[in-house]
Amino acid sequence: MLTARIAVLVSGGGTNLQALLDSQARGALKSGEIALVIADKPGAGAIARAERAHVPCAVIPRREAGFEERVLAALAEHKIDMAVLAGFLGILSGDFIDRFPGPIINIHPALIPSFCGKGFYGLGVHRAALDCGVKVTGATVHYVNAIPDGGRIIAQKAVDVLPGDTPETLQRRVMEQAEWILLPQAAEQVAAGIAEEKEKKL
């Protein structure tokens, strides 16, 4: 069976990458193969996770000149069909998105269109949710386009906000109850479509 070759772009500890790797190991992510991890920060915890899973990992610092060109070259070299932004803190340019031929998906730690867009990332998303007094938050997987968090929604999962929550406790609950479940499911959904198209071309 043909599969979609997946690259995962990361910036930090790689907990969402781990959720994808675990999903692949247990056979739930069956239409895609994690073929490359790209970390934009040397020393990111996600690098060790990729190494333990024996997945090729490229470290391409985002602040260095030619970042997007180098990422595109790595994606082409590894024949990547789709990219997953999993805790990747950079904003890809419209030119990058246009030049990469496959879909790019992103996990955002809120229910888009709430608490999203430029400047909403990490603990700041959860702090904003708490400041607004919402009773429900969650996570969203969406396609990436030139507008930050503006692409078509693939899937969402709600998580309750509890009395006494801090940004840190809420972040952890959203990861455990939404992100780590939703992202592998959405990746499988998108990968299955790619794999099906590959089969048709045979």
N, C-alpha and C positions, 0 to 999 in steps of 0.2 A: 504494500500500500504506500502510495506517495504521501509525503508530509510537507508541511510548510516549515521552512527554515526560519527560526525566530532569533532576533537579536534583542537583548534586554539592556536598556540604557539606565545607568544608576549613578547616584551621587553620594550615597551614605552607607548605612549599615547593611542594606540589602534584604530587609525582612520580606518585602514583596517578591524579590527575586527568589528567596528561599521558598515562598509559597508556590511559585511557579515550578521550581525544581522538584519540590515534594509532590506536586500534582503530576508531573511527568513521571516520577519514580513509581507512583502507585497506579499509573495507567489511565488517569482521568484526563490528562492532557495528552491525547493520543494522536491527534491530527497535526500536531506541531512538534518540532524538535528544537530545543534551545541550543543553538549552534554558536552563539557568540554573546559575550557580555562586554559592554563598553562602559568603563568608569571614567568620570570626568575629574576625579580627585585622586591623586596618589595616596595610598594608605586607606582608602575607603574600605569599610568592613565587607562590602559586597565582593571585593576582589578575592578574599579568602574563601567566601562561599562558592564562587565560581571554580576556584582551584580545587576545593574539596570534591566538587561534582565533576571534575575533569572537563570543564567547559572552557574553551579558549577565551582569554580575557585581554582586551586592549585597554591600556590606560592612556587617555587622550585629554590632557588638561584643557578645560573649557576656556581659560583665560589666555591661552597661547594663540598666536596668529595661525590662521588656517584650520581652526578647530572643525568647522563643518565640512571642509574639503577632506580632512583626514578621516572623519567619521564616515562620509560617503564612500571613500576608498575602501575602508575596512568592511563596510556592508557589502560592497561589490565583490571584494576578494573572497568573502565567505558565502557568496551567493545567497544573501538574506532575502527572504520573501516578505517578511513583516517585522516591524519594530514595536517594542513595548517600552514605554516610559514608566519605570517603576521606582518612584522616588527620585526621579531625575529633575534637578532644580533649574535647569536651563530652559530658555524659550527658543525653540528652533525657528529659523527664519522661513518666510514664505518660499524663498528660493530653494531652501533645503527640502521642504515638503514637496514642492513641485518636481524636484529632481530625483527624489527617491521613488522608485516605481511602485512600491507596495504600500499597504495601509500602515499607519502609525496609530497606536492606541495609547491612552494615558489613564492612570488611576488618579482621581482627585478625592481628597478626604472630606467631602461635603456633598450635599444633594444639589448639584447644579440645577438651576441657576443661582442658588444661594452661595454666598461666601466663595466666589470664584473669580477668575480673571487675574490680571497682572497684580503682583504683590501678595496674593493669597497663596501661601504655601506653609508647610510645616505646622508648628504650634500656633502660628498666627491665625490659621483657619479656625482652629478649635477655640482660640481666645475670642475671635469675632462671634462665633456661635454662642458662646456663653455670655458675652456682653449683650447680645441681642435678646437673650432669654428664651431661645427656642427650646422646645421640649423634645424635638426629634431632629437628629442629624443623620449622617451616614456617609456613603461613598458612592462615587460615580465612575464608571469606565466609559470613555468617549473616544471617538476618532479625533485625531489632531488635525487642525487646520491653522491658518495664519492668525486666527484670533485666539489668544490664550483662553483655554477651557471653553472654546466656542464651537467645537465640532459636534457632530451628531451623537447623541447619547446611545450607547449600546446596552448598558444595564445599570441599575441602581439598587442599593440595599439600605434600608433605614436602620438606625440605631437610636435607642432612647438616650436622652440626656437625663442624668440622675442628680438628685439634690446633693450638693457638696462637691460636684465634679470640679476638677481643675483642668486646665488645658492638657496636662500630662495624663490624667486618668481618662479623660475623654478620648485623647489620641489613641491610647492603648486599646480602649474598648472598640473604637471604630476600626482599628487594624484587625483585632481578633474576630469581631463579629461581622465585618463587612469586607474590608480590603482583601484579606487573605483568602476569602471565599470567592469574592466576586471577580477578582482579576484572573485567576486561572480559568474560571468558567467562561469569561468573555474572550480570553485568549484562545481557548478551544473552539469557541463559536466562530471566530474570525479565521483561525487556522483551517477549520473544516471547510470553509468556503474556498480558501486558496487551494487546498488539497483536491477538492472536487474539480476546480478549474484545471488543475494539472492533469488529472485523470482524463478529462475530456480532450485534452490536446494530444494524448497518446495515439 
